């Protein structure tokens, strides 16, 4: 596992914090729960909302799996994943009340994935995407991002009135080899738009990189360098989050 969230160049120029967040947790030796969140750039506490949402959802889902087991039906997965979103929304509501602000000030997207040796389950509210590679090396987009031309005024967040109802859920049955999750700052590089499908030349070296990484500190530094490189920053000035996982040895 290696994951990095960085403030975009536009935020650096305005001395703003990174409004993206990520979090992950292992359940036993073979199951990964991970998440990425992107706080809305137009509100005052988006970095609080994104971190709170992703940590709450991941911890909640991981705890429920540890206490029982993974679901054995599509409906069971839907209940588990939606429960993670609901827990995150409750946490955001409580935080907004404690700060005496409108919940909108903590607006954030939220992407959550549960990866097992034989299945990957994903849920997503808002933009960003989740991509899995099978053992043949084929990159498959599990969840689709909204049209790139979508107005920010119409963007969907966890805190939107239709936030949870709009969630995309995907169950992919197969043996995953690598996994990537990212916020919308990387969409133009990572996805073929407007179709929203994985751009294989972008992911192939990243999946090779995480599969071969042995020193995670060095891998973190290398991934940070990649996200700070002109190849990326010349294409986007938004906050950047990229989470990579090698799921098989």
Secondary structure, 3 states (H helix, E strand, C coil): CEEEEECCHHHHHCCCCCCEEEEEEEECCCEEEEEEEEECCCCCCHHHHHHHHHHHHHHHHHHHHHHCCCCCCHHHHHHHHHHHHHHHHHHHHHHHHHHCCCHHHHCECEEEEEECCCEEEEEEECCCEEEEEECCCCEEEEECCCCCCCCHHHCCCCCCCCCCCCCEEEEEECCEEEEEEECHHHHHHHEECCCCEECHHHHHHHHHHHHHCCCHHHHHHHHHHHHCCHHHHCCCCCCEEEEEEECCC
